[in-house]
Protein backbone atom coordinates (compact mmCIF):
# COMPACT_ATOMS: atom_id res chain seq x y z
CA UNK A 1 0.00 0.00 0.00
CA UNK A 2 2.83 2.37 0.82
CA UNK A 3 4.36 1.91 -2.62
CA UNK A 4 1.07 2.81 -4.28
CA UNK A 5 1.07 6.12 -2.42
CA UNK A 6 4.78 6.77 -2.84
CA UNK A 7 4.91 6.48 -6.63
CA UNK A 8 2.55 9.40 -7.43
CA UNK A 9 4.19 11.53 -4.72
CA UNK A 10 7.68 10.90 -6.11
CA UNK A 11 6.59 11.51 -9.70
CA UNK A 12 4.87 14.75 -8.67
CA UNK A 13 8.04 15.77 -6.84
CA UNK A 14 10.19 15.02 -9.90
CA UNK A 15 7.99 17.14 -12.15
CA UNK A 16 7.92 20.02 -9.66
CA UNK A 17 11.71 19.94 -9.15
CA UNK A 18 12.31 19.97 -12.88
CA UNK A 19 9.83 22.80 -13.51
CA UNK A 20 10.73 25.02 -10.57
CA UNK A 21 14.50 24.67 -11.04
CA UNK A 22 14.22 25.15 -14.81
CA UNK A 23 16.07 21.88 -15.36
CA UNK A 24 19.11 22.73 -13.24
CA UNK A 25 18.20 20.15 -10.58
CA UNK A 26 16.98 16.61 -11.09
CA UNK A 27 15.24 13.90 -9.13
CA UNK A 28 16.72 10.54 -8.35
CA UNK A 29 15.20 7.53 -10.09
CA UNK A 30 12.84 5.27 -8.12
CA UNK A 31 15.06 2.20 -8.45
CA UNK A 32 18.35 4.09 -8.26
CA UNK A 33 20.99 3.45 -5.61
CA UNK A 34 22.64 6.80 -6.35
CA UNK A 35 21.77 8.32 -2.96
CA UNK A 36 23.31 5.40 -1.09
CA UNK A 37 26.55 5.92 -2.97
CA UNK A 38 26.88 9.71 -3.12
CA UNK A 39 25.05 11.13 -0.07
CA UNK A 40 24.88 10.81 3.68
CA UNK A 41 22.24 8.60 5.26
CA UNK A 42 18.87 10.33 5.37
CA UNK A 43 19.89 13.17 3.06
CA UNK A 44 17.18 14.90 1.05
CA UNK A 45 19.58 16.04 -1.68
CA UNK A 46 23.21 15.93 -2.76
CA UNK A 47 25.44 17.39 -5.46
CA UNK A 48 26.81 15.11 -8.15
CA UNK A 49 28.94 16.40 -11.02
CA UNK A 50 27.94 19.97 -10.20
CA UNK A 51 24.21 19.28 -10.35
CA UNK A 52 21.81 19.07 -7.39
CA UNK A 53 20.05 15.70 -7.13
CA UNK A 54 16.95 15.36 -4.96
CA UNK A 55 16.65 11.93 -3.34
CA UNK A 56 13.50 9.81 -3.33
CA UNK A 57 12.84 10.92 0.27
CA UNK A 58 13.13 14.56 -0.80
CA UNK A 59 10.85 14.02 -3.78
CA UNK A 60 8.27 12.35 -1.55
CA UNK A 61 8.40 15.29 0.85
CA UNK A 62 7.91 17.75 -2.03
CA UNK A 63 4.95 15.69 -3.31
CA UNK A 64 3.31 15.59 0.13
CA UNK A 65 3.79 19.35 0.54
CA UNK A 66 2.29 20.02 -2.91
CA UNK A 67 -0.82 17.93 -2.32
CA UNK A 68 -1.17 19.32 1.21
CA UNK A 69 -1.15 22.87 -0.14
CA UNK A 70 -3.52 21.87 -2.93
CA UNK A 71 -6.03 20.36 -0.49
CA UNK A 72 -5.72 23.37 1.82
CA UNK A 73 -6.46 25.68 -1.12
CA UNK A 74 -9.46 23.62 -2.18
CA UNK A 75 -10.93 23.56 1.34
CA UNK A 76 -10.27 27.28 1.75
CA UNK A 77 -12.00 28.04 -1.57
CA UNK A 78 -15.00 25.89 -0.64
CA UNK A 79 -15.30 27.57 2.76
CA UNK A 80 -15.36 31.06 1.26
HELIX and SHEET records of a PDB file:
HELIX    1   1 UNK A    2  UNK A   20  1                                  19    
HELIX    2   2 UNK A   34  UNK A   38  1                                   5    
HELIX    3   3 UNK A   56  UNK A   79  1                                  24    
SHEET    1   A 3 UNK A  26  UNK A  27  0                                        
SHEET    2   A 3 UNK A  51  UNK A  54  1                                        
SHEET    3   A 3 UNK A  45  UNK A  48 -1                                        
END                                                                             
